[in-house]
Amino acid sequence: MTKKDLSGFRPETKLALAGRDHDRSEGAVNPAVHRASTLIIPEVEGLYGDAKRTYALDGMAIHEALKEALIAVEGGAGVTLSSSGLMACVLPILAFARDKAEVLMVDSVYGPTRRFAGRMLKRLGIKTRYYDPMIGAGIGDLITEKTCAVFMESPGSLTFEVQDVPAIVAAAQAREVPTIIDNTWSAGVYFKPFEHGVDVSIQALTKYQAGHSDLLMGATLSRTHETAEKIRWAAKEMGVGTGPDDAYLALRGMRTMAARLAQQSASALRIAEWLKARPEVARVLHPAFADCPGHANWKRDFSGASGLFAFVLRAVDEKAVTRMLEGYCVMAMGFSWGGFESLITPSDLSLQRTAVPWRAEGPLIRLSVGLEHPDDLIGDLEAGFGRLAGA
Ligand SMILES: Cc1ncc(COP(=O)(O)O)c(C=O)c1O
């Protein structure tokens, strides 16, 4: 899809160059934004048939440019864009679903993906079976003739278990079952699912690609042309698409994503190390730490870590935690991540695990580290621990 061959370049260079087609932009650095529903087709012959784009829901030049950039970074044969990261998760499941089938889903999956499985998929007669994030090759024992897909999320975006993707893919491929991974944490930069044979990779572009907490969008990338077509058609049948302005913003975000990721990654690691030494903290859940479940998989398969991790407090009074959380000056509470601003969010996992019970010493707190100076964030966290202690 990309006109220039960018495959030899590093991610920073790919992010600067991809999708910049001179003809498409009339000479401007950035592609044009066409606000369109209707496309004028001058000839009767062009009205019907699959060959040409006939309606703007199929995407305009800006969507093509964004897709080229996504493929340049992560690889794959095709991308479908959607209105949210959640839709990007749902889409491949629906594309692979069939009557009375079963989906194998990792127990640490993003909550709304789990909710979709428990409500909508269930209503459609499709069962979901949850598996231990650390299952590895053991997934083979759960695959039956009913299995229509294995869904992974690695690391889990609340508890950060890193899955053994190559082992899971090998077991699934042996039974010809497609594999899907929510790869949002790595932003497509630090982990390359297609190099491990995964069929579908999901990016919630809302997070690092957008980077500024001002848009919602998802991308479903496919390893093969055949899978890409299957997903493109599922999206077409359901009327899934995105507006041009959001696509423009997502692509603009990608231009600076490498620099943001590098800073957020370094700050997050520094803050995680500081938290590890705090007496209030029982555990830090960061894939780069040796005690994180699946750390060896992270070390083997990833080239870095993004800015999202969590820590578990020692058992503590709930009111004290509320006092701690409500008093931050630099950070704020909110459910997303990957933006320029740091977010801190408590989480109640007790209802969200069925394969392996979640056991923790105290409350789990998730941090999305932004672009603020890490010393200011550490100061903010330190003041919070003061409030936790009742000061
Ligand atoms: C791991 C993961 N996947 C997907 C999504 C969904 O993205 P969106 O908010 O764009 O629906 C999120 C959102 O928080 C997420 O954390």
PDBQT file of the ligand as one rigid body, heavy atoms in Angstrom, charges set to zero:
ROOT
HETATM    1  C1  LIG A 401      -6.559  -2.347  25.981  1.00  0.00    +0.000 C 
HETATM    2  C2  LIG A 401      -7.640  -1.502  25.407  1.00  0.00    +0.000 A 
HETATM    3  N1  LIG A 401      -8.195  -1.876  24.252  1.00  0.00    +0.000 NA
HETATM    4  C3  LIG A 401      -9.174  -1.176  23.683  1.00  0.00    +0.000 A 
HETATM    5  C4  LIG A 401      -9.643  -0.025  24.275  1.00  0.00    +0.000 A 
HETATM    6  C5  LIG A 401     -10.795   0.685  23.654  1.00  0.00    +0.000 C 
HETATM    7  O1  LIG A 401     -10.455   1.894  23.094  1.00  0.00    +0.000 OA
HETATM    8  P1  LIG A 401     -11.556   3.038  22.926  1.00  0.00    +0.000 P 
HETATM    9  O2  LIG A 401     -11.561   3.799  24.191  1.00  0.00    +0.000 OA
HETATM   10  O3  LIG A 401     -11.088   3.807  21.761  1.00  0.00    +0.000 OA
HETATM   11  O4  LIG A 401     -12.856   2.347  22.670  1.00  0.00    +0.000 OA
HETATM   12  C6  LIG A 401      -9.099   0.406  25.485  1.00  0.00    +0.000 A 
HETATM   13  C7  LIG A 401      -9.612   1.627  26.129  1.00  0.00    +0.000 C 
HETATM   14  O5  LIG A 401      -9.314   1.963  27.238  1.00  0.00    +0.000 OA
HETATM   15  C8  LIG A 401      -8.082  -0.361  26.072  1.00  0.00    +0.000 A 
HETATM   16  O6  LIG A 401      -7.557  -0.019  27.252  1.00  0.00    +0.000 OA
ENDROOT
TORSDOF 0
